[in-house]
Amino acid sequence: MSETVLYDVTDGVGTITLNRPDGMNSLTTEMKERLRAAVVRAAADQEARAVVLTGAGRAFCAGQDLREHADNLAAGKGLDGTVREHYNPIVLALAGMRKPVVAAVNGVAAGAGASLAFACDLIVASDKARFATAFTGIGLAPDSGMSWTLQRLVGKAKAAELLLLGEPVKAERALELGLVNRVVPADELAPAAVELARRLAAGPTVAYGAVKAALDHAATHDLASALEREAELQDECAETADHRNATEAFLKKQQPEFEGR
């Protein structure tokens, strides 16, 4: 794994760190390829029952590396296929991972960087974090799923405002809008995110994956279809050792211990 993207597993938590702090973790082609590989690895890693995505230094991710992008424009390559080749697969891998993903947003999350955070299941933000859609500021439309995720987080009217005006949103305002789940002091971000991820890692992993699948399906289907998908997912969960053991523990008035299977 390239040093621009780090991957580690400790106590059931897989941590993916964007590690290009001098460039505010802006995404080059090499870094996008490494990030995709890390996300796919985390999804398949049985030792990682929850995942944290974060950035090194003072930024979470400033989005596309504009120097590399400017070179592509000058060479007549345009976007060079990066939306379909890189961003879309990364976001689908994050959102579709059948385990919880926590974004620990330590600073600026802009453009595709904000999209990466919004694709995670829970967001813990430093009080120094700022979110900016940023796309229209350089004459582009949203990508990396932001048109889908943002309006589901804050509603269509506010999403339109954030996308059209591109004004930065500070952490406390992001909490008020429902963009993030928690805001903590900057020096408490890492332990807070890890504590949350460890709690999830100790839980019923299959059930958590089913929650993600149910929400994803229900977001674009009618009630009847959502009910059927819930029934399918319940059948899957009912076959797990975690469900059987937790049911037994409940009847014995004991706390369940989940194994993630």
C-alpha positions as YAML, in Angstrom:
chain: A
units: angstrom
residues:
- id: 1
  name: MET
  ca: [0.00, 0.00, 0.00]
- id: 2
  name: SER
  ca: [1.38, 3.38, -1.02]
- id: 3
  name: GLU
  ca: [2.13, 5.76, 1.79]
- id: 4
  name: THR
  ca: [-0.41, 8.22, 0.34]
- id: 5
  name: VAL
  ca: [-3.15, 5.92, 1.68]
- id: 6
  name: LEU
  ca: [-2.58, 3.97, 4.88]
- id: 7
  name: TYR
  ca: [-4.50, 0.90, 6.08]
- id: 8
  name: ASP
  ca: [-4.43, -0.60, 9.55]
- id: 9
  name: VAL
  ca: [-6.58, -2.99, 11.58]
- id: 10
  name: THR
  ca: [-6.64, -2.79, 15.37]
- id: 11
  name: ASP
  ca: [-9.24, -4.26, 17.74]
- id: 12
  name: GLY
  ca: [-11.64, -5.06, 14.92]
- id: 13
  name: VAL
  ca: [-11.46, -1.58, 13.38]
- id: 14
  name: GLY
  ca: [-9.97, -1.03, 9.95]
- id: 15
  name: THR
  ca: [-8.62, 2.52, 9.55]
- id: 16
  name: ILE
  ca: [-8.05, 4.08, 6.13]
- id: 17
  name: THR
  ca: [-6.01, 7.28, 6.30]
- id: 18
  name: LEU
  ca: [-5.59, 9.69, 3.42]
- id: 19
  name: ASN
  ca: [-1.94, 10.54, 3.91]
- id: 20
  name: ARG
  ca: [-0.95, 13.43, 1.69]
- id: 21
  name: PRO
  ca: [-1.09, 16.22, 4.27]
- id: 22
  name: ASP
  ca: [1.08, 18.67, 2.33]
- id: 23
  name: GLY
  ca: [-1.53, 18.64, -0.43]
- id: 24
  name: MET
  ca: [-4.49, 18.72, 2.00]
- id: 25
  name: ASN
  ca: [-5.09, 15.10, 0.97]
- id: 26
  name: SER
  ca: [-6.24, 16.23, -2.47]
- id: 27
  name: LEU
  ca: [-6.67, 13.25, -4.74]
- id: 28
  name: THR
  ca: [-4.23, 12.39, -7.51]
- id: 29
  name: THR
  ca: [-4.82, 9.46, -9.85]
- id: 30
  name: GLU
  ca: [-2.36, 7.35, -7.89]
- id: 31
  name: MET
  ca: [-4.04, 8.22, -4.61]
- id: 32
  name: LYS
  ca: [-7.53, 7.43, -5.96]
- id: 33
  name: GLU
  ca: [-6.32, 4.03, -7.12]
- id: 34
  name: ARG
  ca: [-4.79, 3.36, -3.70]
- id: 35
  name: LEU
  ca: [-7.92, 4.55, -1.92]
- id: 36
  name: ARG
  ca: [-10.14, 2.28, -3.98]
- id: 37
  name: ALA
  ca: [-7.84, -0.66, -3.22]
- id: 38
  name: ALA
  ca: [-7.93, 0.16, 0.51]
- id: 39
  name: VAL
  ca: [-11.73, 0.38, 0.59]
- id: 40
  name: VAL
  ca: [-12.08, -2.92, -1.28]
- id: 41
  name: ARG
  ca: [-9.55, -4.47, 1.09]
- id: 42
  name: ALA
  ca: [-11.41, -3.22, 4.16]
- id: 43
  name: ALA
  ca: [-14.71, -4.54, 2.82]
- id: 44
  name: ALA
  ca: [-13.24, -8.02, 2.38]
- id: 45
  name: ASP
  ca: [-11.15, -8.03, 5.57]
- id: 46
  name: GLN
  ca: [-12.83, -10.34, 8.10]
- id: 47
  name: GLU
  ca: [-10.70, -8.86, 10.88]
- id: 48
  name: ALA
  ca: [-12.23, -5.42, 10.25]
- id: 49
  name: ARG
  ca: [-15.80, -5.37, 11.50]
- id: 50
  name: ALA
  ca: [-16.05, -1.57, 11.27]
- id: 51
  name: VAL
  ca: [-14.06, 0.96, 9.27]
- id: 52
  name: VAL
  ca: [-12.84, 4.51, 9.90]
- id: 53
  name: LEU
  ca: [-11.99, 6.86, 7.03]
- id: 54
  name: THR
  ca: [-9.94, 9.90, 7.98]
- id: 55
  name: GLY
  ca: [-7.21, 12.27, 6.77]
- id: 56
  name: ALA
  ca: [-3.72, 13.09, 8.01]
- id: 57
  name: GLY
  ca: [-2.78, 16.65, 8.89]
- id: 58
  name: ARG
  ca: [-5.15, 19.61, 8.86]
- id: 59
  name: ALA
  ca: [-7.52, 18.44, 6.13]
- id: 60
  name: PHE
  ca: [-9.81, 15.48, 5.65]
- id: 61
  name: CYS
  ca: [-9.71, 15.77, 1.86]
- id: 62
  name: ALA
  ca: [-9.72, 18.83, -0.38]
- id: 63
  name: GLY
  ca: [-11.12, 16.85, -3.30]
- id: 64
  name: GLN
  ca: [-9.54, 16.50, -6.72]
- id: 65
  name: ASP
  ca: [-5.92, 17.59, -7.06]
- id: 66
  name: LEU
  ca: [-6.41, 20.63, -9.29]
- id: 67
  name: ARG
  ca: [-2.79, 20.78, -10.43]
- id: 68
  name: GLU
  ca: [-3.10, 17.33, -11.95]
- id: 69
  name: HIS
  ca: [-6.50, 18.29, -13.35]
- id: 70
  name: ALA
  ca: [-5.09, 21.46, -14.94]
- id: 71
  name: ASP
  ca: [-2.40, 19.37, -16.63]
- id: 72
  name: ASN
  ca: [-5.09, 17.09, -18.05]
- id: 73
  name: LEU
  ca: [-7.02, 20.09, -19.35]
- id: 74
  name: ALA
  ca: [-3.90, 21.50, -20.96]
- id: 75
  name: ALA
  ca: [-3.26, 18.13, -22.60]
- id: 76
  name: GLY
  ca: [-6.81, 18.01, -23.95]
- id: 77
  name: LYS
  ca: [-7.80, 15.10, -21.72]
- id: 78
  name: GLY
  ca: [-10.61, 16.87, -19.84]
- id: 79
  name: LEU
  ca: [-11.60, 14.88, -16.77]
- id: 80
  name: ASP
  ca: [-9.61, 11.93, -18.13]
- id: 81
  name: GLY
  ca: [-12.38, 9.50, -17.19]
- id: 82
  name: THR
  ca: [-11.72, 9.86, -13.46]
- id: 83
  name: VAL
  ca: [-15.36, 10.17, -12.38]
- id: 84
  name: ARG
  ca: [-16.35, 6.80, -13.79]
- id: 85
  name: GLU
  ca: [-12.99, 5.09, -13.33]
- id: 86
  name: HIS
  ca: [-12.13, 6.28, -9.82]
- id: 87
  name: TYR
  ca: [-14.71, 8.27, -7.88]
- id: 88
  name: ASN
  ca: [-17.80, 6.23, -8.68]
- id: 89
  name: PRO
  ca: [-16.23, 2.86, -7.73]
- id: 90
  name: ILE
  ca: [-14.81, 4.31, -4.48]
- id: 91
  name: VAL
  ca: [-18.18, 5.71, -3.40]
- id: 92
  name: LEU
  ca: [-20.03, 2.53, -4.33]
- id: 93
  name: ALA
  ca: [-17.50, 0.47, -2.36]
- id: 94
  name: LEU
  ca: [-17.87, 2.69, 0.71]
- id: 95
  name: ALA
  ca: [-21.66, 2.83, 0.62]
- id: 96
  name: GLY
  ca: [-22.09, -0.81, -0.33]
- id: 97
  name: MET
  ca: [-19.70, -2.23, 2.25]
- id: 98
  name: ARG
  ca: [-21.64, -4.67, 4.44]
- id: 99
  name: LYS
  ca: [-20.15, -3.23, 7.61]
- id: 100
  name: PRO
  ca: [-20.35, 0.24, 9.22]
- id: 101
  name: VAL
  ca: [-18.07, 3.02, 7.99]
- id: 102
  name: VAL
  ca: [-17.32, 6.06, 10.15]
- id: 103
  name: ALA
  ca: [-15.85, 9.22, 8.64]
- id: 104
  name: ALA
  ca: [-13.59, 11.09, 11.07]
- id: 105
  name: VAL
  ca: [-13.48, 14.55, 9.50]
- id: 106
  name: ASN
  ca: [-10.51, 16.36, 10.95]
- id: 107
  name: GLY
  ca: [-10.53, 19.50, 8.80]
- id: 108
  name: VAL
  ca: [-11.58, 20.67, 5.35]
- id: 109
  name: ALA
  ca: [-13.78, 18.29, 3.35]
- id: 110
  name: ALA
  ca: [-14.38, 19.85, -0.05]
- id: 111
  name: GLY
  ca: [-15.72, 18.67, -3.38]
- id: 112
  name: ALA
  ca: [-15.14, 14.95, -3.80]
- id: 113
  name: GLY
  ca: [-13.62, 14.97, -0.31]
- id: 114
  name: ALA
  ca: [-16.98, 15.98, 1.14]
- id: 115
  name: SER
  ca: [-18.65, 13.37, -1.07]
- id: 116
  name: LEU
  ca: [-16.44, 10.67, 0.46]
- id: 117
  name: ALA
  ca: [-17.54, 11.69, 3.95]
- id: 118
  name: PHE
  ca: [-21.21, 11.78, 2.94]
- id: 119
  name: ALA
  ca: [-20.91, 8.25, 1.52]
- id: 120
  name: CYS
  ca: [-20.00, 6.93, 4.98]
- id: 121
  name: ASP
  ca: [-22.64, 5.72, 7.43]
- id: 122
  name: LEU
  ca: [-21.74, 8.01, 10.35]
- id: 123
  name: ILE
  ca: [-19.71, 11.21, 10.46]
- id: 124
  name: VAL
  ca: [-17.80, 12.44, 13.49]
- id: 125
  name: ALA
  ca: [-16.36, 15.90, 12.89]
- id: 126
  name: SER
  ca: [-13.71, 17.97, 14.60]
- id: 127
  name: ASP
  ca: [-14.87, 21.40, 15.71]
- id: 128
  name: LYS
  ca: [-12.35, 22.67, 13.15]
- id: 129
  name: ALA
  ca: [-13.97, 20.77, 10.27]
- id: 130
  name: ARG
  ca: [-15.50, 22.60, 7.34]
- id: 131
  name: PHE
  ca: [-17.57, 21.22, 4.48]
- id: 132
  name: ALA
  ca: [-17.81, 22.76, 1.03]
- id: 133
  name: THR
  ca: [-19.47, 21.38, -2.09]
- id: 134
  name: ALA
  ca: [-16.99, 23.45, -4.16]
- id: 135
  name: PHE
  ca: [-17.99, 22.09, -7.59]
- id: 136
  name: THR
  ca: [-19.71, 25.15, -9.04]
- id: 137
  name: GLY
  ca: [-16.81, 27.30, -7.86]
- id: 138
  name: ILE
  ca: [-14.74, 25.74, -10.64]
- id: 139
  name: GLY
  ca: [-17.59, 25.43, -13.12]
- id: 140
  name: LEU
  ca: [-18.43, 21.79, -12.53]
- id: 141
  name: ALA
  ca: [-21.47, 19.76, -11.51]
- id: 142
  name: PRO
  ca: [-21.45, 17.55, -8.40]
- id: 143
  name: ASP
  ca: [-19.92, 14.10, -8.59]
- id: 144
  name: SER
  ca: [-18.96, 11.20, -6.34]
- id: 145
  name: GLY
  ca: [-22.59, 10.74, -5.34]
- id: 146
  name: MET
  ca: [-23.12, 14.17, -3.78]
- id: 147
  name: SER
  ca: [-26.34, 14.82, -5.72]
- id: 148
  name: TRP
  ca: [-27.71, 11.62, -4.15]
- id: 149
  name: THR
  ca: [-26.28, 11.73, -0.62]
- id: 150
  name: LEU
  ca: [-26.56, 15.44, 0.15]
- id: 151
  name: GLN
  ca: [-30.29, 15.81, -0.39]
- id: 152
  name: ARG
  ca: [-30.90, 12.70, 1.69]
- id: 153
  name: LEU
  ca: [-28.92, 14.24, 4.54]
- id: 154
  name: VAL
  ca: [-30.36, 17.77, 4.50]
- id: 155
  name: GLY
  ca: [-33.34, 17.79, 2.12]
- id: 156
  name: LYS
  ca: [-33.61, 18.96, -1.48]
- id: 157
  name: ALA
  ca: [-33.93, 22.71, -0.81]
- id: 158
  name: LYS
  ca: [-30.86, 22.92, 1.43]
- id: 159
  name: ALA
  ca: [-28.89, 20.60, -0.87]
- id: 160
  name: ALA
  ca: [-29.67, 22.90, -3.80]
- id: 161
  name: GLU
  ca: [-28.48, 25.89, -1.77]
- id: 162
  name: LEU
  ca: [-25.25, 24.20, -0.73]
- id: 163
  name: LEU
  ca: [-24.52, 23.00, -4.25]
- id: 164
  name: LEU
  ca: [-25.46, 26.19, -6.08]
- id: 165
  name: LEU
  ca: [-23.81, 28.68, -3.73]
- id: 166
  name: GLY
  ca: [-20.92, 26.49, -2.61]
- id: 167
  name: GLU
  ca: [-20.56, 28.32, 0.70]
- id: 168
  name: PRO
  ca: [-18.50, 26.52, 3.36]
- id: 169
  name: VAL
  ca: [-20.34, 25.03, 6.32]
- id: 170
  name: LYS
  ca: [-18.60, 24.99, 9.69]
- id: 171
  name: ALA
  ca: [-18.82, 21.98, 11.97]
- id: 172
  name: GLU
  ca: [-21.51, 23.25, 14.36]
- id: 173
  name: ARG
  ca: [-23.73, 24.34, 11.47]
- id: 174
  name: ALA
  ca: [-23.14, 20.98, 9.82]
- id: 175
  name: LEU
  ca: [-24.44, 19.34, 12.99]
- id: 176
  name: GLU
  ca: [-27.53, 21.53, 12.99]
- id: 177
  name: LEU
  ca: [-28.24, 20.67, 9.36]
- id: 178
  name: GLY
  ca: [-27.80, 16.93, 9.91]
- id: 179
  name: LEU
  ca: [-24.70, 16.67, 7.76]
- id: 180
  name: VAL
  ca: [-22.77, 15.07, 10.63]
- id: 181
  name: ASN
  ca: [-23.68, 12.96, 13.64]
- id: 182
  name: ARG
  ca: [-21.30, 14.40, 16.22]
- id: 183
  name: VAL
  ca: [-18.90, 17.30, 16.68]
- id: 184
  name: VAL
  ca: [-16.03, 16.97, 19.14]
- id: 185
  name: PRO
  ca: [-12.97, 19.09, 20.03]
- id: 186
  name: ALA
  ca: [-10.15, 18.61, 17.54]
- id: 187
  name: ASP
  ca: [-7.90, 16.78, 20.00]
- id: 188
  name: GLU
  ca: [-10.70, 14.34, 20.83]
- id: 189
  name: LEU
  ca: [-11.61, 13.41, 17.26]
- id: 190
  name: ALA
  ca: [-9.43, 10.33, 16.83]
- id: 191
  name: PRO
  ca: [-10.38, 8.68, 20.14]
- id: 192
  name: ALA
  ca: [-14.07, 9.56, 19.64]
- id: 193
  name: ALA
  ca: [-14.14, 8.05, 16.16]
- id: 194
  name: VAL
  ca: [-12.24, 4.95, 17.25]
- id: 195
  name: GLU
  ca: [-14.50, 4.48, 20.28]
- id: 196
  name: LEU
  ca: [-17.57, 4.64, 18.04]
- id: 197
  name: ALA
  ca: [-16.02, 2.27, 15.51]
- id: 198
  name: ARG
  ca: [-15.01, -0.19, 18.24]
- id: 199
  name: ARG
  ca: [-18.57, -0.17, 19.55]
- id: 200
  name: LEU
  ca: [-19.79, -1.01, 16.06]
- id: 201
  name: ALA
  ca: [-17.04, -3.60, 15.59]
- id: 202
  name: ALA
  ca: [-18.31, -5.39, 18.70]
- id: 203
  name: GLY
  ca: [-21.84, -5.51, 17.31]
- id: 204
  name: PRO
  ca: [-23.85, -7.74, 14.95]
- id: 205
  name: THR
  ca: [-21.97, -7.11, 11.70]
- id: 206
  name: VAL
  ca: [-24.44, -8.95, 9.47]
- id: 207
  name: ALA
  ca: [-27.35, -6.99, 10.94]
- id: 208
  name: TYR
  ca: [-25.48, -3.72, 10.41]
- id: 209
  name: GLY
  ca: [-24.90, -4.67, 6.78]
- id: 210
  name: ALA
  ca: [-28.59, -5.46, 6.47]
- id: 211
  name: VAL
  ca: [-29.49, -2.02, 7.85]
- id: 212
  name: LYS
  ca: [-27.33, -0.41, 5.14]
- id: 213
  name: ALA
  ca: [-28.88, -2.57, 2.44]
- id: 214
  name: ALA
  ca: [-32.42, -1.85, 3.64]
- id: 215
  name: LEU
  ca: [-31.90, 1.91, 3.75]
- id: 216
  name: ASP
  ca: [-30.27, 1.93, 0.34]
- id: 217
  name: HIS
  ca: [-33.13, -0.05, -1.21]
- id: 218
  name: ALA
  ca: [-35.90, 1.91, 0.49]
- id: 219
  name: ALA
  ca: [-34.43, 5.25, -0.67]
- id: 220
  name: THR
  ca: [-35.41, 4.50, -4.27]
- id: 221
  name: HIS
  ca: [-38.31, 2.03, -4.04]
- id: 222
  name: ASP
  ca: [-41.95, 2.03, -2.95]
- id: 223
  name: LEU
  ca: [-43.26, 0.69, 0.36]
- id: 224
  name: ALA
  ca: [-44.21, -2.74, -0.97]
- id: 225
  name: SER
  ca: [-40.74, -3.25, -2.39]
- id: 226
  name: ALA
  ca: [-39.13, -2.02, 0.83]
- id: 227
  name: LEU
  ca: [-41.23, -4.47, 2.85]
- id: 228
  name: GLU
  ca: [-40.15, -7.37, 0.66]
- id: 229
  name: ARG
  ca: [-36.48, -6.36, 0.89]
- id: 230
  name: GLU
  ca: [-36.79, -6.14, 4.68]
- id: 231
  name: ALA
  ca: [-38.26, -9.65, 4.76]
- id: 232
  name: GLU
  ca: [-35.35, -10.98, 2.69]
- id: 233
  name: LEU
  ca: [-32.79, -9.31, 4.94]
- id: 234
  name: GLN
  ca: [-34.54, -10.54, 8.10]
- id: 235
  name: ASP
  ca: [-34.36, -14.08, 6.77]
- id: 236
  name: GLU
  ca: [-30.61, -13.66, 6.25]
- id: 237
  name: CYS
  ca: [-30.08, -12.24, 9.73]
- id: 238
  name: ALA
  ca: [-32.20, -14.93, 11.34]
- id: 239
  name: GLU
  ca: [-29.71, -17.54, 10.14]
- id: 240
  name: THR
  ca: [-26.76, -15.92, 11.92]
- id: 241
  name: ALA
  ca: [-25.15, -17.16, 15.10]
- id: 242
  name: ASP
  ca: [-25.34, -13.61, 16.44]
- id: 243
  name: HIS
  ca: [-29.12, -13.58, 16.23]
- id: 244
  name: ARG
  ca: [-29.49, -16.98, 17.88]
- id: 245
  name: ASN
  ca: [-27.02, -16.16, 20.65]
- id: 246
  name: ALA
  ca: [-28.51, -12.72, 21.29]
- id: 247
  name: THR
  ca: [-32.01, -14.18, 21.54]
- id: 248
  name: GLU
  ca: [-30.76, -16.70, 24.07]
- id: 249
  name: ALA
  ca: [-28.96, -14.02, 26.03]
- id: 250
  name: PHE
  ca: [-32.12, -11.87, 26.11]
- id: 251
  name: LEU
  ca: [-34.16, -14.73, 27.54]
- id: 252
  name: LYS
  ca: [-31.47, -15.29, 30.18]
- id: 253
  name: LYS
  ca: [-31.37, -11.54, 30.95]
- id: 254
  name: GLN
  ca: [-27.71, -11.41, 29.85]
- id: 255
  name: GLN
  ca: [-25.84, -9.00, 27.62]
- id: 256
  name: PRO
  ca: [-25.24, -10.55, 24.19]
- id: 257
  name: GLU
  ca: [-21.74, -11.00, 22.82]
- id: 258
  name: PHE
  ca: [-21.61, -10.67, 19.06]
- id: 259
  name: GLU
  ca: [-19.11, -12.44, 16.85]
- id: 260
  name: GLY
  ca: [-20.02, -10.76, 13.58]
- id: 261
  name: ARG
  ca: [-21.40, -13.91, 11.97]
...
